Amino acid sequence: MENRANITLVIGGCRSGKSSFALEEANQIKQGQARGKIFLATSVPTDPEMDKRVRKHREERGEDWLTIEEPVMIHKAIEQVSKTADVILVDCLTLWTSNLLFAEYDEERIMEAVGLLTAALEQSFCPVFLVSNEVGYGIVPDNFLARQFRDLAGLVNQKIAAKADRVFLTVAGIALPIKPQKN
């Protein structure tokens, strides 16, 4: 699709500034007439601390962002809203991968879900920013589920980065471009 919108992946460690950077970049997209900014949240809060984080992020975004909570079928949400949105911000792919695992998706089904997501991104009518954690820098986890999650998160990140026009790595609040935008 020659005139498709830009896909931007922002990846980094926990508390590296990736969500703030993605929000700042997405906020630079000019809002069209009767259109809006869509925040696609994959988080499923399960405790008071996570509820507090979600509230804080909503406050940071402001009222001009519409939040859609979709823990699993993010490709469908992108397909549905990209025609009427100015920008979509998906936060985050790491939680999405975790949600797929807890929904008992095996590696094959997760890769199928990634394929559906990349197809939705390629057909999007508006720019899409995706946030994800880089989880492969740490030690090798001591249990199967944690190793499986780490490996799958890495594969998901690779697939999305391959389709993205731009990829930024955030470290200590600094965003480093690691894949330039295609001309």
C-alpha positions in Angstrom: 0.0 0.0 0.0 1.9 3.0 -1.3 0.2 5.8 0.7 -0.2 4.0 4.0 0.3 5.8 7.3 3.5 5.5 9.2 4.2 2.8 11.7 6.4 3.7 14.7 7.7 1.2 17.3 9.0 2.6 20.6 10.9 0.0 22.5 12.9 0.1 25.8 13.2 -1.2 29.2 10.8 -0.6 32.1 10.6 3.0 33.1 12.9 4.0 30.2 10.6 6.8 29.0 9.1 4.9 26.0 5.4 5.6 26.8 6.1 9.3 27.4 8.1 9.6 24.2 5.5 7.8 22.1 2.8 10.0 23.5 4.9 13.1 22.8 5.4 12.0 19.2 1.8 11.0 18.7 0.6 14.4 20.1 2.5 16.1 17.2 0.1 14.5 14.7 -2.3 17.2 13.6 -5.9 16.6 14.4 -8.4 16.6 11.5 -11.9 17.7 11.4 -14.2 15.4 13.5 -11.4 13.0 14.1 -9.4 12.1 17.1 -6.6 10.5 19.0 -7.0 6.8 20.0 -5.2 5.2 22.9 -5.4 1.4 22.5 -4.7 0.0 26.0 -3.8 -3.7 26.3 -3.5 -3.6 30.1 -5.8 -5.6 32.3 -5.4 -4.1 35.7 -5.5 -6.8 38.3 -4.5 -5.0 41.5 -4.6 -1.5 43.1 -1.1 -0.6 42.0 -1.9 -1.3 38.4 -5.2 0.7 38.7 -3.1 3.6 39.9 -0.7 3.4 37.0 -3.7 3.3 34.5 -5.2 6.4 36.1 -1.9 8.2 36.0 -1.4 7.4 32.3 -4.9 8.6 31.5 -4.2 11.9 33.3 -1.0 12.3 31.3 -2.8 11.8 28.0 -5.4 14.4 28.6 -9.0 14.6 27.5 -8.3 14.7 23.8 -7.4 11.0 23.8 -10.2 8.4 23.6 -9.1 5.2 25.4 -10.1 1.8 24.0 -9.3 -1.2 26.2 -8.6 -4.3 24.2 -6.3 -6.9 25.7 -6.2 -9.4 22.8 -7.8 -8.4 19.5 -5.8 -5.3 18.9 -5.8 -5.8 15.1 -9.6 -5.6 15.0 -9.5 -2.4 17.1 -7.0 -0.8 14.7 -9.0 -1.9 11.7 -12.2 -0.4 13.1 -10.8 3.0 14.3 -8.0 3.8 11.8 -10.4 5.2 9.2 -11.7 7.9 11.6 -8.7 8.5 13.8 -5.8 10.9 13.4 -3.4 8.7 15.3 -3.5 5.5 17.3 -1.1 4.7 20.2 -0.9 1.1 21.3 0.5 0.6 24.8 1.8 -2.0 25.1 2.8 -5.0 23.0 4.5 -6.7 25.9 1.3 -6.8 27.9 -0.6 -7.9 24.8 1.9 -10.9 24.4 1.3 -11.7 28.1 -2.5 -11.5 27.6 -2.2 -13.9 24.6 -0.2 -16.4 26.7 -2.8 -16.2 29.5 -5.6 -16.7 26.9 -3.7 -20.0 26.2 -2.3 -19.1 22.8 0.7 -21.2 21.9 3.6 -19.8 19.9 1.9 -20.6 16.5 -1.3 -18.8 17.5 0.7 -15.8 18.8 2.6 -15.5 15.6 -0.8 -15.7 13.7 -2.0 -12.8 15.9 1.1 -10.9 15.1 0.4 -11.5 11.4 -3.1 -10.1 11.8 -1.6 -7.1 13.7 1.0 -6.4 11.0 -1.7 -6.6 8.3 -3.9 -4.1 10.2 -0.9 -1.8 10.6 -0.1 -2.0 6.9 -3.7 -1.1 6.0 -4.1 1.7 8.6 -5.4 5.0 7.4 -3.6 6.9 10.2 -0.2 6.8 11.9 0.2 4.1 14.5 2.6 4.2 17.4 3.3 1.0 19.3 5.1 0.7 22.6 6.9 -2.5 23.8 9.4 -3.6 26.4 12.8 -4.9 25.6 12.9 -7.9 27.9 15.9 -9.7 26.5 18.6 -7.7 28.3 18.2 -9.5 31.6 19.2 -12.8 33.0 17.7 -16.1 31.7 14.6 -16.7 33.7 14.5 -19.8 35.9 11.1 -21.2 34.8 9.5 -22.3 31.6 6.7 -19.7 31.5 9.0 -16.8 32.0 11.5 -18.0 29.4 8.6 -18.6 27.0 7.3 -15.1 27.6 10.7 -13.5 27.1 11.3 -15.4 23.9 7.8 -14.6 22.5 8.1 -10.9 23.4 11.4 -10.8 21.5 9.8 -12.5 18.4 6.8 -10.1 18.5 9.2 -7.1 18.8 11.2 -8.4 15.8 8.1 -8.9 13.6 6.7 -5.4 14.4 10.1 -3.7 14.0 10.5 -5.3 10.6 7.2 -3.7 9.5 7.8 -0.4 11.2 8.9 2.7 9.3 10.6 4.0 12.4 11.9 2.3 15.5 13.2 4.2 18.6 15.0 2.6 21.5 14.5 4.5 24.8 17.2 4.5 27.4 17.2 6.6 30.6 14.5 8.9 29.1 16.4 9.4 25.8 14.9 8.1 22.6 17.5 6.9 20.1 16.4 6.3 16.5 17.5 2.9 15.4 15.4 2.6 12.2 14.9 5.6 10.0 11.6 6.4 8.3 11.4 5.1 4.7 11.1 7.7 2.0 
